[in-house]
Amino acid sequence: MRTNIIRHETMMVSYDVVNGWTVAEVDGDVDAHTAPMIREAVIRLVDEGHRHFVLDLGFVTFMDSMGLGVIVAITKRIREHEGSLRIASVSGRILKIFDLSGMRESYEIYPSTQEATQSVPAPGSLAHWPHRSSH
């Protein structure tokens, strides 16, 4: 069952649990105004015991450097709890931001959430982050 955790005029975040993964779907703009809300929402989920995340960016219409910064902050928090993070459904435009920043090599990026959640999470998969393990 999908649960909304943020409703804002330019962005919404909801999550669902699939095959051991907490799939957080971001819908809208990820910028200086909304990035802190996303960070707080994911931290709240981590504090509630969620450890393995798929960040679904399929409905992200805009992302700036603050958006990338929030992904790094989220990754660090998840890693502290021996969790894992995969990114899914990234549009070509958003993928280009990952490429330009050099962050693409640091993350497991999947074409869809279905593919990202196919295998059960492996605890501690972020142990070597920002250097990605092969998948």
Contact map, one row per residue, 1 for C-alpha under 8 A:
111000000000000110000000000000000000000000000000000000000000000000000000000000000000000000000000000000000000000000000000000000000000000
111100000000011100000000000000000000000000000000000000000000000000000000000000000000000000000000000000000000000000000000000000000000000
111110000000011100000000000000000000000000000000000000000000000000000000000000000000000000000000000000000000000000000000000000000000000
011111100001111000000000000000000000000000000000000000000000000000000000000000000000000000000000000000000000000000000000000000000000000
001111100001111000000000000000000000000010000000000000000000000000000000000000000000000000000000000000000000000000000000000000000000000
000111110011110000000000000000000000110010000000000000000000000000000000000000000000000000000000000000000000000000000000000000000000000
000111111011100000000000000000000000000000000000000000000000000000000000000000000000000000000000000000000000000000000000000000000000000
000001111111000000000000000000000000000000000000000000000000000000000000000000000000000000000000000000000000000000000000000000000000000
000000111111000000000000000000000000000000000000000000000000000000000000000000000000000000000000000000000000000000000000000000000000000
000000011111000000000000000110000000000000000000000000000000000000000000000000000000000000000000000000000000000000000000000000000000000
000001111111100000000000011111000100000000000000000000000000000000000000000000000000000000000000000000000000000000000000000000000000000
000111111111110000000000011100000000000000000000000000000000000000000000000000000000000000000000000000000000000000000000000000000000000
000111100011111000000001111000000000010000000000000000000000000000000000000000000000000000000000000000000000000000000000000000000000000
011111000001111100000001110000000000000000000000000000000000000000000000000000000000000000000000000000000000000000000000000000000000000
011110000000111110000111100000000000000000000000000000000000000000000000000000000000000000000000000000000000000000000000000000000000000
111000000000011111000111000000000000000000000000000000000000000000000000000000000000000000000000000000000000000000000000000000000000000
100000000000001111111110000000000000000000000000000000000000000000000000000000000000000000000000000000000000000000000000000000000000000
000000000000000111111110000000000000000000000000000000000000000000000000000000000000000000000000000000000000000000001000000000000000000
000000000000000011111000000000000000000000000000000000000000000000000000000000000000000000000000000000000000000000001111000000000000000
000000000000000011111100000000000000000000000000000100000000000000000000000000000000000000000000000000000000000000001001100000000000000
000000000000000011111110000000000000000000000000001111000000000000000000000000000000000000000000000000000000000000001001100000000000000
000000000000001111011111000000000000000000000000011111000000000000000000000000000000000000000000000000000000000000000000000000000000000
000000000000001111001111100000000000000000000000000011110000000000000000000000000000000000000000000000000000000010000000000000000000000
000000000000111100000111110000000000000000000000000011110000000000000000000000000000000000000000000000000000000000000000000000000000000
000000000000111000000011111000000000000000000000000000111110000000000000000000000000000000000000000000000000000000000000000000000000000
000000000011110000000001111100000000000000000000000000111111000000000000000000000000000000000000000000000000000000000000000000000000000
000000000011100000000000111110000000000000000000000000001111100000000000000000000000000000000000000000000000000000000000000000000000000
000000000111000000000000011111000000000000000000000000000011110000000000000000000000000000000000000000000000000000000000000000000000000
000000000110000000000000001111100100000000000000000000000001111000000000000000000000000000000000000000000000000000000000000000000000000
000000000010000000000000000111111110000000000000000000000001111101100000000000000000000000000000000000000000000000000000000000000000000
000000000000000000000000000011111110000000000000000000000000011111100000000000000000000000000000000000000000000000000000000000000000000
000000000000000000000000000001111111000000000000000000000000000101100000000000000000000000000000000000000000000000000000000000000000000
000000000000000000000000000001111111100000000000000000000000000000000000000000000000000000000000000000000000000000000000000000000000000
000000000010000000000000000011111111110000000000000000000000000000000000000000000000000000000000000000000000000000000000000000000000000
000000000000000000000000000001111111111000000000000000000000000001100100000000000000000000000000000000000000000000000000000000000000000
000000000000000000000000000000011111111100000000000000000000000000000100000000000000000000000000000000000000000000000000000000000000000
000001000000000000000000000000001111111110000000000000000000000000000000000000000000000000000000000000000000000000000000000000000000000
000001000000100000000000000000000111111111000000000000000000000000000100000000000000000000000000000000000000000000000000000000000000000
000000000000000000000000000000000011111111100000000000000000000000000110110000000000000000000000000000000000000000000000000000000000000
000000000000000000000000000000000001111111110000000000000000000000000000000000000000000000000000000000000000000000000000000000000000000
000011000000000000000000000000000000111111111000000000000000000000000000000000000000000000000000000000000000000000000000000000000000000
000000000000000000000000000000000000011111111100000000000000000000000000010000000000000000000000000000000000000000000000000000000000000
000000000000000000000000000000000000001111111110000000000000000000000000010010000000000000000000000000000000000000000000000000000000000
000000000000000000000000000000000000000111111111000000000000000000000000000000000000000000000000000000000000000000000000000000000000000
000000000000000000000000000000000000000011111111110000000000000000000000000000000000000000000000000000000000000000000000000000000000000
000000000000000000000000000000000000000001111111111000000000000000000000000011001000000000000000000000000000000000000000000000000000000
000000000000000000000000000000000000000000111111110000000000000000000000000000000000000000000000000000000000000000000000000000000000000
000000000000000000000000000000000000000000011111110000000000000000000000000000000000000000000000000000000000000000000000000000000000000
000000000000000000000000000000000000000000001111111000000000000000000000000000000000000000000000000000000000000000000000000000000000000
000000000000000000000100000000000000000000001111111110000000000000000000000000000000000000000000000000000000000000000000000000000000000
000000000000000000001100000000000000000000000100111110000000000000000000000001001111000000000000000000000000000000000000000000000000000
000000000000000000011100000000000000000000000000011111000000000000000000000001000011100000000000000000000000000000000000101000000000000
000000000000000000001111000000000000000000000000011111100000000000000000000000000011110000000000000000000000000000000000000000000000000
000000000000000000001111000000000000000000000000000111110000000000000000000000000000111100000000000000000000000010011000000000000000000
000000000000000000000011110000000000000000000000000011111000000000000000000000000000111100000000000000000000000000000000000000000000000
000000000000000000000011110000000000000000000000000001111110000000000000000000000000001111000000000000000000000110000000000000000000000
000000000000000000000000111000000000000000000000000000111111000000000000000000000000001111100000000000000000000000000000000000000000000
000000000000000000000000111000000000000000000000000000011111000000000000000000000000000111100000000000000000000000000000000000000000000
000000000000000000000000111100000000000000000000000000011111100000000000000000000000000000000000000000000000000000000000000000000000000
000000000000000000000000011111000000000000000000000000001111111000000000000000000000000000000000000000000000000000000000000000000000000
000000000000000000000000001111000000000000000000000000000011111000000000000000000000000000000000000000000000000000000000000000000000000
000000000000000000000000000111100000000000000000000000000001111100000000000000000000000000000100000000000000000000000000000000000000000
000000000000000000000000000011100000000000000000000000000001111111110000000000000000000000000100000000000000000000000000000000000000000
000000000000000000000000000001110000000000000000000000000000011111110000000000000000000000000000100000000000000000000000000000000000000
000000000000000000000000000000100000000000000000000000000000001111111000000000000000000000000000000000000000000000000000000000000000000
000000000000000000000000000001110010000000000000000000000000001111111100000000000000000000000000000000000000000000000000000000000000000
000000000000000000000000000001110010000000000000000000000000001111111110000000000000000000000000000000000000000000000000000000000000000
000000000000000000000000000000000000000000000000000000000000001111111111000000000000000000000000010000000000000000000000000000000000000
000000000000000000000000000000000000000000000000000000000000000011111111100000000000000000000000000000000000000000000000000000000000000
000000000000000000000000000000000011011000000000000000000000000001111111110000000000000000000000000000000000000000000000000000000000000
000000000000000000000000000000000000001000000000000000000000000000111111111000000000000000000000000000000000000000000000000000000000000
000000000000000000000000000000000000000000000000000000000000000000011111111100000000000000000000000000000000000000000000000000000000000
000000000000000000000000000000000000001000000000000000000000000000001111111110000000000000000000000000000000000000000000000000000000000
000000000000000000000000000000000000001001100000000000000000000000000111111111000000000000000000000000000000000000000000000000000000000
000000000000000000000000000000000000000000000000000000000000000000000011111111100001100000000000000000000000000000000000000000000000000
000000000000000000000000000000000000000000000000000000000000000000000001111111110000000000000000000000000000000000000000000000000000000
000000000000000000000000000000000000000000100100000000000000000000000000111111111000000000000000000000000000000000000000000000000000000
000000000000000000000000000000000000000000000100001100000000000000000000011111111111100000000000000000000000000000000000000000000000000
000000000000000000000000000000000000000000000000000000000000000000000000001111111111000000000000000000000000000000000000000101100000000
000000000000000000000000000000000000000000000000000000000000000000000000000111111110000000000000000000000000000000000000000000000000000
000000000000000000000000000000000000000000000100001000000000000000000000000011111110000000000000000000000000000000000000000000000000000
000000000000000000000000000000000000000000000000001000000000000000000000000001111111000000000000000000000000000000000000001111100000000
000000000000000000000000000000000000000000000000001110000000000000000000000001111111100000000000000000000000000000000000011111000000000
000000000000000000000000000000000000000000000000001110000000000000000000001001100111110000000000000000000000000000000000111111000000000
000000000000000000000000000000000000000000000000000111100000000000000000001001000011111000000000000000000011000000000000000001000000000
000000000000000000000000000000000000000000000000000011100000000000000000000000000001111100000000000000000011110000010000000000000000000
000000000000000000000000000000000000000000000000000001111000000000000000000000000000111111000000000000000011110000010000000000000000000
000000000000000000000000000000000000000000000000000001111100000000000000000000000000011111000000000000000000111110010000000000000000000
000000000000000000000000000000000000000000000000000000011100000000000000000000000000001111100000000000000000111110000000000000000000000
000000000000000000000000000000000000000000000000000000011100000000000000000000000000001111110110000000000000111000000000000000000000000
000000000000000000000000000000000000000000000000000000001100000000000000000000000000000011111110000000000000000000000000000000000000000
000000000000000000000000000000000000000000000000000000000000000000000000000000000000000001111111000000000000000000000000000000000000000
000000000000000000000000000000000000000000000000000000000000000000000000000000000000000000111111100000000000000000000000000000000000000
000000000000000000000000000000000000000000000000000000000000011000000000000000000000000001111111110000000000000000000000000000000000000
000000000000000000000000000000000000000000000000000000000000000000000000000000000000000001111111111000010000000000000000000000000000000
000000000000000000000000000000000000000000000000000000000000000000000000000000000000000000011111111100000000000000000000000000000000000
000000000000000000000000000000000000000000000000000000000000000100000000000000000000000000001111111110000000000000000000000000000000000
000000000000000000000000000000000000000000000000000000000000000000010000000000000000000000000111111111110000000000000000000000000000000
000000000000000000000000000000000000000000000000000000000000000000000000000000000000000000000011111111110000000000000000000000000000000
000000000000000000000000000000000000000000000000000000000000000000000000000000000000000000000001111111100000000000000000000000000000000
000000000000000000000000000000000000000000000000000000000000000000000000000000000000000000000000111111110000000000000000000000000000000
000000000000000000000000000000000000000000000000000000000000000000000000000000000000000000000000011111111000000000000000000000000000000
000000000000000000000000000000000000000000000000000000000000000000000000000000000000000000000000011111111110000000000000000000000000000
000000000000000000000000000000000000000000000000000000000000000000000000000000000000000000000010011011111110100000000000000000000000000
000000000000000000000000000000000000000000000000000000000000000000000000000000000000000000000000000001111111000000000000000000000011000
000000000000000000000000000000000000000000000000000000000000000000000000000000000000000000000000000000111111000000000000000000001111000
000000000000000000000000000000000000000000000000000000000000000000000000000000000000111000000000000000111111100000000000000000000101000
000000000000000000000000000000000000000000000000000000000000000000000000000000000000111000000000000000001111110000000000000000000001001
000000000000000000000000000000000000000000000000000000000000000000000000000000000000011111000000000000010011111000010000000000000000000
000000000000000000000000000000000000000000000000000000000000000000000000000000000000011111000000000000000001111110110000000000000000000
000000000000000000000000000000000000000000000000000000000000000000000000000000000000000111000000000000000000111110110000000000000000000
000000000000000000000000000000000000000000000000000000010000000000000000000000000000000110000000000000000000011111110000000000000000000
000000000000000000000010000000000000000000000000000001010000000000000000000000000000000110000000000000000000011111111000000000000000000
000000000000000000000000000000000000000000000000000000000000000000000000000000000000000000000000000000000000000111111100000000000000000
000000000000000000000000000000000000000000000000000000000000000000000000000000000000000000000000000000000000011111111100000000000000000
000000000000000000000000000000000000000000000000000001000000000000000000000000000000011100000000000000000000111111111110000000000000000
000000000000000001111000000000000000000000000000000001000000000000000000000000000000000000000000000000000000000011111111000000000000000
000000000000000000100000000000000000000000000000000000000000000000000000000000000000000000000000000000000000000001111111000000000000000
000000000000000000100000000000000000000000000000000000000000000000000000000000000000000000000000000000000000000000011111100000000000000
000000000000000000111000000000000000000000000000000000000000000000000000000000000000000000000000000000000000000000001111110000000000000
000000000000000000011000000000000000000000000000000100000000000000000000000000000001000000000000000000000000000000000011111000000000000
000000000000000000000000000000000000000000000000000000000000000000000000000000000011000000000000000000000000000000000001111110000000000
000000000000000000000000000000000000000000000000000100000000000000000000000000000111000000000000000000000000000000000000111110000000000
000000000000000000000000000000000000000000000000000000000000000000000000000000100111000000000000000000000000000000000000011111100000000
000000000000000000000000000000000000000000000000000000000000000000000000000000000111000000000000000000000000000000000000011111110000100
000000000000000000000000000000000000000000000000000000000000000000000000000000100111100000000000000000000000000000000000000111111101000
000000000000000000000000000000000000000000000000000000000000000000000000000000100100000000000000000000000000000000000000000111111000000
000000000000000000000000000000000000000000000000000000000000000000000000000000000000000000000000000000000000000000000000000011111111100
000000000000000000000000000000000000000000000000000000000000000000000000000000000000000000000000000000000100000000000000000001111111000
000000000000000000000000000000000000000000000000000000000000000000000000000000000000000000000000000000000110000000000000000001011111000
000000000000000000000000000000000000000000000000000000000000000000000000000000000000000000000000000000001100000000000000000000011111100
000000000000000000000000000000000000000000000000000000000000000000000000000000000000000000000000000000001111000000000000000001011111110
000000000000000000000000000000000000000000000000000000000000000000000000000000000000000000000000000000000000000000000000000010010011111
000000000000000000000000000000000000000000000000000000000000000000000000000000000000000000000000000000000000000000000000000000000001111
000000000000000000000000000000000000000000000000000000000000000000000000000000000000000000000000000000000001000000000000000000000000111
